[in-house]
Amino acid sequence: MKVLLGKMGLVMWLLFCIGCHAPKMHVFYSGLDKAQWVELTKKLDREGFTYLPNSHLGGTEYRHPTLVYFPSDLTTEFVEKLTVVIKSLGFERLDVNVFNRHKHFYSKGNLGLYFPIQNKQTAFPNLLYSADCDYADSRLTLLASGRWRAFSRDISPYIEGKWQYHAPYLTLIYAGTHGEFQQVYEAQQHQVITLQGPKKATTYQVLGHNSYPLALFNCNLQIIFAE
């Protein structure tokens, strides 16, 4: 009986320790666009990573996503799993460095994941406007939850659906009285002439047919950058 209890106690202790020693990863996500951040959190959750989002700028010195760690905190399995997640977001590789006291201060059990700061003019926008169509102008808001909402004079108060982004393709999904359907757009960077002079813009051009019962899906979507 004592032997059995001893073995059970050992098993419980091992299970407790496995949960206890999982490192906490501080994710500095300011270098990600909204679509990448939504995708990253889904995959980190699915793979069972323990992480804490941090919105502070932290990737100005990195050219690639970089994991900074305290000595002896990492395992090969951890790095391999995280590398797969990082590459699935479109990055070339994951760099791994031991923490530097001059720039990073991590205690045992804490890691820092930094993403390189991208050009904000090419980052994924929160707001798009319909363009190149015969329908009333619409304003499309992309929410961090993976939902979108569209507003126009012909819509009261708004319509909404789901969105996905895998550069350079944006997919909008809508379920209504005509069933569920989706439209795919391809991002094109270019320049437009405005009253304030030439400005950089991104147009998401329709790749599917343009005869959907939902008028918005028959239009291109565009954002013009102020600077």
C-alpha positions as YAML, in Angstrom:
chain: A
units: angstrom
residues:
- id: 1
  name: MET
  ca: [0.00, 0.00, 0.00]
- id: 2
  name: LYS
  ca: [2.81, 2.39, 0.92]
- id: 3
  name: VAL
  ca: [4.58, 1.56, -2.35]
- id: 4
  name: LEU
  ca: [1.39, 2.29, -4.33]
- id: 5
  name: LEU
  ca: [0.85, 5.60, -2.57]
- id: 6
  name: GLY
  ca: [4.47, 6.48, -3.13]
- id: 7
  name: LYS
  ca: [4.20, 5.81, -6.86]
- id: 8
  name: MET
  ca: [0.98, 7.83, -7.11]
- id: 9
  name: GLY
  ca: [2.64, 10.70, -5.28]
- id: 10
  name: LEU
  ca: [5.59, 10.58, -7.65]
- id: 11
  name: VAL
  ca: [3.30, 10.69, -10.70]
- id: 12
  name: MET
  ca: [1.38, 13.68, -9.30]
- id: 13
  name: TRP
  ca: [4.64, 15.48, -8.52]
- id: 14
  name: LEU
  ca: [5.91, 14.91, -12.08]
- id: 15
  name: LEU
  ca: [2.67, 16.21, -13.57]
- id: 16
  name: PHE
  ca: [2.81, 19.26, -11.32]
- id: 17
  name: CYS
  ca: [6.41, 19.98, -12.31]
- id: 18
  name: ILE
  ca: [5.69, 19.67, -16.02]
- id: 19
  name: GLY
  ca: [3.08, 22.44, -15.74]
- id: 20
  name: CYS
  ca: [5.27, 24.47, -13.41]
- id: 21
  name: HIS
  ca: [8.34, 24.58, -15.59]
- id: 22
  name: ALA
  ca: [6.66, 25.61, -18.85]
- id: 23
  name: PRO
  ca: [8.43, 28.88, -19.76]
- id: 24
  name: LYS
  ca: [6.36, 32.03, -20.17]
- id: 25
  name: MET
  ca: [6.95, 33.78, -23.50]
- id: 26
  name: HIS
  ca: [6.57, 37.58, -23.66]
- id: 27
  name: VAL
  ca: [5.45, 38.33, -27.24]
- id: 28
  name: PHE
  ca: [6.37, 41.80, -28.53]
- id: 29
  name: TYR
  ca: [3.90, 41.95, -31.41]
- id: 30
  name: SER
  ca: [4.13, 45.59, -32.58]
- id: 31
  name: GLY
  ca: [5.97, 44.41, -35.71]
- id: 32
  name: LEU
  ca: [3.00, 42.26, -36.79]
- id: 33
  name: ASP
  ca: [-0.03, 43.41, -38.72]
- id: 34
  name: LYS
  ca: [-3.47, 42.56, -37.41]
- id: 35
  name: ALA
  ca: [-3.92, 39.46, -39.57]
- id: 36
  name: GLN
  ca: [-0.57, 38.02, -38.50]
- id: 37
  name: TRP
  ca: [-1.32, 38.67, -34.82]
- id: 38
  name: VAL
  ca: [-4.70, 36.90, -35.02]
- id: 39
  name: GLU
  ca: [-3.08, 33.95, -36.78]
- id: 40
  name: LEU
  ca: [-0.18, 33.83, -34.31]
- id: 41
  name: THR
  ca: [-2.39, 33.72, -31.21]
- id: 42
  name: LYS
  ca: [-4.50, 30.92, -32.70]
- id: 43
  name: LYS
  ca: [-1.42, 28.81, -33.39]
- id: 44
  name: LEU
  ca: [0.27, 29.52, -30.06]
- id: 45
  name: ASP
  ca: [-2.92, 28.48, -28.26]
- id: 46
  name: ARG
  ca: [-3.26, 25.35, -30.37]
- id: 47
  name: GLU
  ca: [0.35, 24.30, -29.69]
- id: 48
  name: GLY
  ca: [-0.03, 24.92, -25.94]
- id: 49
  name: PHE
  ca: [2.48, 27.78, -25.55]
- id: 50
  name: THR
  ca: [2.22, 29.95, -22.44]
- id: 51
  name: TYR
  ca: [2.57, 33.57, -23.58]
- id: 52
  name: LEU
  ca: [1.92, 37.15, -22.54]
- id: 53
  name: PRO
  ca: [1.23, 39.83, -25.21]
- id: 54
  name: ASN
  ca: [3.31, 43.03, -25.00]
- id: 55
  name: SER
  ca: [2.53, 46.02, -27.24]
- id: 56
  name: HIS
  ca: [5.76, 47.93, -26.53]
- id: 57
  name: LEU
  ca: [8.12, 48.53, -29.44]
- id: 58
  name: GLY
  ca: [10.82, 45.92, -29.19]
- id: 59
  name: GLY
  ca: [11.80, 44.75, -32.65]
- id: 60
  name: THR
  ca: [13.66, 47.74, -34.03]
- id: 61
  name: GLU
  ca: [17.03, 45.96, -33.83]
- id: 62
  name: TYR
  ca: [15.96, 42.66, -35.41]
- id: 63
  name: ARG
  ca: [15.83, 41.62, -39.06]
- id: 64
  name: HIS
  ca: [14.04, 38.35, -38.29]
- id: 65
  name: PRO
  ca: [11.72, 37.13, -35.51]
- id: 66
  name: THR
  ca: [13.98, 36.54, -32.52]
- id: 67
  name: LEU
  ca: [13.54, 34.48, -29.36]
- id: 68
  name: VAL
  ca: [15.60, 35.73, -26.39]
- id: 69
  name: TYR
  ca: [15.97, 33.26, -23.54]
- id: 70
  name: PHE
  ca: [17.52, 32.67, -20.14]
- id: 71
  name: PRO
  ca: [20.26, 29.99, -20.18]
- id: 72
  name: SER
  ca: [18.92, 26.43, -19.67]
- id: 73
  name: ASP
  ca: [15.28, 27.49, -20.22]
- id: 74
  name: LEU
  ca: [14.94, 26.14, -23.77]
- id: 75
  name: THR
  ca: [14.48, 22.67, -25.21]
- id: 76
  name: THR
  ca: [14.97, 21.58, -28.80]
- id: 77
  name: GLU
  ca: [11.30, 20.60, -28.99]
- id: 78
  name: PHE
  ca: [10.19, 24.09, -27.90]
- id: 79
  name: VAL
  ca: [12.35, 25.80, -30.54]
- id: 80
  name: GLU
  ca: [11.26, 23.42, -33.30]
- id: 81
  name: LYS
  ca: [7.55, 23.90, -32.53]
- id: 82
  name: LEU
  ca: [7.90, 27.68, -32.37]
- id: 83
  name: THR
  ca: [9.92, 27.77, -35.60]
- id: 84
  name: VAL
  ca: [7.10, 25.99, -37.43]
- id: 85
  name: VAL
  ca: [4.62, 28.58, -36.14]
- id: 86
  name: ILE
  ca: [6.85, 31.52, -37.14]
- id: 87
  name: LYS
  ca: [7.46, 30.20, -40.66]
- id: 88
  name: SER
  ca: [3.72, 29.62, -41.14]
- id: 89
  name: LEU
  ca: [3.26, 33.40, -40.77]
- id: 90
  name: GLY
  ca: [5.49, 33.97, -43.80]
- id: 91
  name: PHE
  ca: [8.80, 34.66, -42.04]
- id: 92
  name: GLU
  ca: [12.00, 33.11, -43.34]
- id: 93
  name: ARG
  ca: [13.35, 31.89, -40.01]
- id: 94
  name: LEU
  ca: [13.44, 32.24, -36.21]
- id: 95
  name: ASP
  ca: [16.65, 33.50, -34.59]
- id: 96
  name: VAL
  ca: [17.43, 32.32, -31.05]
- id: 97
  name: ASN
  ca: [19.72, 34.30, -28.70]
- id: 98
  name: VAL
  ca: [20.73, 34.14, -25.04]
- id: 99
  name: PHE
  ca: [19.54, 37.30, -23.26]
- id: 100
  name: ASN
  ca: [21.86, 40.34, -23.13]
- id: 101
  name: ARG
  ca: [21.85, 42.26, -19.84]
- id: 102
  name: HIS
  ca: [22.37, 45.55, -21.67]
- id: 103
  name: LYS
  ca: [19.10, 45.23, -23.61]
- id: 104
  name: HIS
  ca: [16.96, 42.48, -22.09]
- id: 105
  name: PHE
  ca: [16.37, 41.40, -18.53]
- id: 106
  name: TYR
  ca: [14.70, 38.01, -18.28]
- id: 107
  name: SER
  ca: [14.63, 35.91, -15.16]
- id: 108
  name: LYS
  ca: [14.56, 32.13, -15.26]
- id: 109
  name: GLY
  ca: [11.37, 30.79, -16.79]
- id: 110
  name: ASN
  ca: [10.76, 33.85, -18.99]
- id: 111
  name: LEU
  ca: [11.40, 34.25, -22.72]
- id: 112
  name: GLY
  ca: [11.06, 37.20, -25.10]
- id: 113
  name: LEU
  ca: [9.76, 36.81, -28.66]
- id: 114
  name: TYR
  ca: [10.41, 39.89, -30.82]
- id: 115
  name: PHE
  ca: [9.15, 40.61, -34.33]
- id: 116
  name: PRO
  ca: [10.98, 43.04, -36.65]
- id: 117
  name: ILE
  ca: [9.23, 46.38, -37.05]
- id: 118
  name: GLN
  ca: [7.74, 46.61, -40.53]
- id: 119
  name: ASN
  ca: [7.07, 49.62, -42.70]
- id: 120
  name: LYS
  ca: [3.72, 50.88, -41.46]
- id: 121
  name: GLN
  ca: [2.75, 51.89, -45.02]
- id: 122
  name: THR
  ca: [2.70, 48.24, -46.06]
- id: 123
  name: ALA
  ca: [1.21, 46.88, -42.83]
- id: 124
  name: PHE
  ca: [-2.27, 45.36, -42.93]
- id: 125
  name: PRO
  ca: [-4.88, 48.12, -42.44]
- id: 126
  name: ASN
  ca: [-7.81, 48.23, -40.02]
- id: 127
  name: LEU
  ca: [-10.08, 50.15, -42.41]
- id: 128
  name: LEU
  ca: [-10.80, 49.72, -46.13]
- id: 129
  name: TYR
  ca: [-13.11, 51.51, -48.57]
- id: 130
  name: SER
  ca: [-14.93, 50.09, -51.59]
- id: 131
  name: ALA
  ca: [-13.59, 51.17, -54.98]
- id: 132
  name: ASP
  ca: [-14.17, 50.54, -58.69]
- id: 133
  name: CYS
  ca: [-17.80, 49.49, -58.43]
- id: 134
  name: ASP
  ca: [-21.28, 50.78, -59.34]
- id: 135
  name: TYR
  ca: [-22.73, 50.48, -55.85]
- id: 136
  name: ALA
  ca: [-22.96, 52.82, -52.88]
- id: 137
  name: ASP
  ca: [-19.62, 53.43, -51.19]
- id: 138
  name: SER
  ca: [-18.93, 51.12, -48.27]
- id: 139
  name: ARG
  ca: [-16.55, 51.33, -45.33]
- id: 140
  name: LEU
  ca: [-15.12, 48.02, -44.13]
- id: 141
  name: THR
  ca: [-13.67, 47.62, -40.63]
- id: 142
  name: LEU
  ca: [-11.45, 44.60, -39.90]
- id: 143
  name: LEU
  ca: [-11.62, 43.60, -36.24]
- id: 144
  name: ALA
  ca: [-8.85, 41.83, -34.31]
- id: 145
  name: SER
  ca: [-11.35, 39.07, -33.46]
- id: 146
  name: GLY
  ca: [-11.30, 37.92, -37.10]
- id: 147
  name: ARG
  ca: [-14.68, 39.54, -37.86]
- id: 148
  name: TRP
  ca: [-15.42, 42.32, -40.35]
- id: 149
  name: ARG
  ca: [-18.18, 44.93, -40.43]
- id: 150
  name: ALA
  ca: [-19.32, 46.96, -43.43]
- id: 151
  name: PHE
  ca: [-21.21, 50.25, -43.30]
- id: 152
  name: SER
  ca: [-22.87, 52.17, -46.17]
- id: 153
  name: ARG
  ca: [-25.94, 54.25, -46.96]
- id: 154
  name: ASP
  ca: [-27.73, 51.12, -48.18]
- id: 155
  name: ILE
  ca: [-26.99, 49.03, -45.08]
- id: 156
  name: SER
  ca: [-28.75, 49.56, -41.75]
- id: 157
  name: PRO
  ca: [-27.04, 49.38, -39.37]
- id: 158
  name: TYR
  ca: [-24.29, 47.15, -40.87]
- id: 159
  name: ILE
  ca: [-23.45, 43.69, -42.15]
- id: 160
  name: GLU
  ca: [-20.65, 41.50, -40.86]
- id: 161
  name: GLY
  ca: [-18.77, 38.29, -41.45]
- id: 162
  name: LYS
  ca: [-15.37, 36.63, -41.00]
- id: 163
  name: TRP
  ca: [-12.04, 37.52, -42.61]
- id: 164
  name: GLN
  ca: [-8.72, 35.75, -43.18]
- id: 165
  name: TYR
  ca: [-5.43, 37.05, -44.51]
- id: 166
  name: HIS
  ca: [-2.51, 35.11, -45.99]
- id: 167
  name: ALA
  ca: [-0.29, 37.65, -47.74]
- id: 168
  name: PRO
  ca: [-1.10, 38.93, -50.26]
- id: 169
  name: TYR
  ca: [-4.62, 37.45, -50.24]
- id: 170
  name: LEU
  ca: [-7.57, 38.76, -48.21]
- id: 171
  name: THR
  ca: [-10.67, 36.55, -47.92]
- id: 172
  name: LEU
  ca: [-14.05, 37.85, -46.76]
- id: 173
  name: ILE
  ca: [-16.69, 35.31, -45.71]
- id: 174
  name: TYR
  ca: [-20.39, 36.13, -45.35]
- id: 175
  name: ALA
  ca: [-23.41, 34.03, -44.34]
- id: 176
  name: GLY
  ca: [-26.85, 35.44, -45.17]
- id: 177
  name: THR
  ca: [-30.21, 34.56, -46.70]
- id: 178
  name: HIS
  ca: [-28.47, 33.32, -49.86]
- id: 179
  name: GLY
  ca: [-26.21, 30.96, -47.90]
- id: 180
  name: GLU
  ca: [-22.51, 31.28, -47.10]
- id: 181
  name: PHE
  ca: [-20.11, 32.58, -49.73]
- id: 182
  name: GLN
  ca: [-16.72, 34.25, -49.88]
- id: 183
  name: GLN
  ca: [-14.69, 36.65, -51.98]
- id: 184
  name: VAL
  ca: [-10.92, 36.64, -52.38]
- id: 185
  name: TYR
  ca: [-8.84, 39.77, -53.01]
- id: 186
  name: GLU
  ca: [-5.18, 40.23, -53.93]
- id: 187
  name: ALA
  ca: [-3.22, 43.17, -52.48]
- id: 188
  name: GLN
  ca: [-1.54, 45.51, -54.97]
- id: 189
  name: GLN
  ca: [0.69, 48.38, -53.80]
- id: 190
  name: HIS
  ca: [0.64, 51.47, -56.00]
- id: 191
  name: GLN
  ca: [0.41, 55.28, -55.99]
- id: 192
  name: VAL
  ca: [-2.64, 57.52, -56.42]
- id: 193
  name: ILE
  ca: [-2.93, 61.24, -57.10]
- id: 194
  name: THR
  ca: [-4.86, 63.18, -54.43]
- id: 195
  name: LEU
  ca: [-5.50, 66.87, -53.75]
- id: 196
  name: GLN
  ca: [-2.46, 66.73, -51.46]
- id: 197
  name: GLY
  ca: [-0.30, 65.18, -54.18]
- id: 198
  name: PRO
  ca: [0.75, 61.56, -54.83]
- id: 199
  name: LYS
  ca: [0.11, 59.11, -51.99]
- id: 200
  name: LYS
  ca: [0.91, 55.44, -51.46]
- id: 201
  name: ALA
  ca: [-2.10, 53.11, -51.57]
- id: 202
  name: THR
  ca: [-3.01, 49.45, -51.43]
- id: 203
  name: THR
  ca: [-5.89, 48.10, -53.48]
- id: 204
  name: TYR
  ca: [-7.32, 44.65, -52.77]
- id: 205
  name: GLN
  ca: [-8.50, 43.51, -56.20]
- id: 206
  name: VAL
  ca: [-11.35, 41.03, -56.65]
- id: 207
  name: LEU
  ca: [-10.10, 37.63, -57.83]
- id: 208
  name: GLY
  ca: [-13.47, 35.85, -57.96]
- id: 209
  name: HIS
  ca: [-16.52, 36.74, -60.05]
- id: 210
  name: ASN
  ca: [-18.28, 40.08, -59.45]
- id: 211
  name: SER
  ca: [-21.93, 39.03, -59.55]
- id: 212
  name: TYR
  ca: [-22.56, 38.23, -55.89]
- id: 213
  name: PRO
  ca: [-25.95, 39.11, -54.32]
- id: 214
  name: LEU
  ca: [-23.91, 41.03, -51.71]
- id: 215
  name: ALA
  ca: [-22.91, 44.26, -53.47]
- id: 216
  name: LEU
  ca: [-19.77, 44.77, -51.39]
- id: 217
  name: PHE
  ca: [-18.23, 41.56, -52.77]
- id: 218
  name: ASN
  ca: [-18.39, 42.97, -56.31]
- id: 219
  name: CYS
  ca: [-16.06, 45.88, -55.49]
- id: 220
  name: ASN
  ca: [-12.35, 46.27, -54.99]
- id: 221
  name: LEU
  ca: [-11.21, 47.51, -51.56]
- id: 222
  name: GLN
  ca: [-8.67, 50.28, -51.04]
- id: 223
  name: ILE
  ca: [-6.69, 52.19, -48.43]
- id: 224
  name: ILE
  ca: [-4.77, 55.41, -49.16]
- id: 225
  name: PHE
  ca: [-1.99, 56.27, -46.72]
- id: 226
  name: ALA
  ca: [-1.75, 59.84, -45.42]
- id: 227
  name: GLU
  ca: [2.06, 59.85, -45.34]
...
